[in-house]
Amino acid sequence: MNAFLASLMLIAAGEVAPPPPVPDAEVVRYLKPNELVEWNSSMRINVAGENRAKVGQSILKTSGGAAAAVSTPKFGGLSETPEQVKARAQKMIDEGNAQIQQALPSLTRLRAAAALRAAEKTKPINFSVELAPLAWSGAVTPAVGRLQKQARDTGFTKVHLLGAISLLGDGKLSHPPEITAAIRNAWSKGDDGLLAPTPADGYAYVPAAAPAVATLGKGLKPPTAPKQVAILWAEYYALSADGNRGLFFLRLADAFTMRLVGSEVAYTEVGALTAPAGVCEVSLRDDRSFLPRLAESGEWVLGFDRASHPVGSALLAHLSVTQTKLGVAAAPYVVIVAGGGPAGTEGVRAKWRAVAVTAPAGVTAFQVTSIPNGAEGVEVGQLTLKVGAPAAAK
């Protein structure tokens, strides 16, 4: 209550309330090397002072009052008087408090620095994408061109176009050949020889059998290293019951690591000569900067929980690949697009879950959770998809 009243007084005075304190056990995570040396030295002095003060207080407690004559220690057959015991104990307390006061300014300053840095690292941030409406050809051709360049610049020597999936308003999944044909046609216009011919038996995910990696079909040899063979596929998710508007994704993955390496998204309608109405806005509010902190904590590859909504999952995959350093497993997508399987979970350390929640008209919202293997889920924030009126011309 006192802390709450103090924060109100600061606000009333026009001052910004200080960030919440960080437990001492976590302070070291936010200190620089030279500060860490200072922290450890000051903590040793502080602990020594606390211990000395406690010993003095214990002596006062056990040697005071009527029990003094019995419990006071003897030196060479001589006993300390109660006054001498109290004086010695008080001296120890004073010395201990002096050590505590000596360390206090340094510890206070470093605790404040750690609290500020922790608050900065855990402040809410937004990942967002604004998608102007595009006609079908205006969506496919640029997306293909960008991923074609990325594949070439990465060093891939072969790219396999697996196909496409489409999820319309009726909730049924299909594999539309017209989307695959549009991508192949746009790729060939780029005059690039990377695209491999479709195998006679088609594509199918064949799980890895150690020491080899997964393959894309029984007749295809697996890659022997990263950045040799790439996988390309498309996804279309209708945003209206009639399918007249939707999100078109084009994905690029490394066939050796089975991770997404590139992602493009457009707001369009399959085969339409004109663009759909409105502007599509995608935003993920990360309530505590979870994604950057996760990326800083090591190499993470995430999959998707079975309960995750397809559209939410598609958007999270795009944001993860394009705006963070988090990896996304490609094998489940390959199985959905090309068949085969089952998709392995090698390297996957956590899973995304995007669950649809109530939202205003014109907005689709998902509550996003990250679920580490063998641990409790972490609430990340809300992902929203909004289709609004076109911006007014200035």
Buried (B, 14 or more C-beta within 10 A) or exposed (E): EEEEEEBEEEEEEEEEEBBEBBEBEEBBEBBEEEBBEBBEEBBEBBEBBBEBBEBBBEBBEBBBEEEBEEBBEEEEEEBBEBEEBBEBBBEBBEBBBEBBEEBBEBBEBBBBBBBBBBBEBBEEBEBEBEBEBBBBBBBBBBBBBBBBEBBBEBEBBBBBBBBBBBBBBEEEEEBBEEBBEBBBEBBEEBEBEBBBEBBEEBBBBBBBEEEEBBBBBEEBEBBEEBBBBBBBBBBBBBBEEEBBBBBBBBBBBBBBBBBBBBBBBBBBBBEBEEBBEBBBBBBBBBBBBBBBEBBEEEEBBBBBBEEBBBBBBBBBBBBBBBBBEBBBBBBBBBBBBBBBBEBBBBBBBBBBBBBBEEBEEEEBBBBBBBBBEEEEEBEBBBBBBBBEEEEEEE
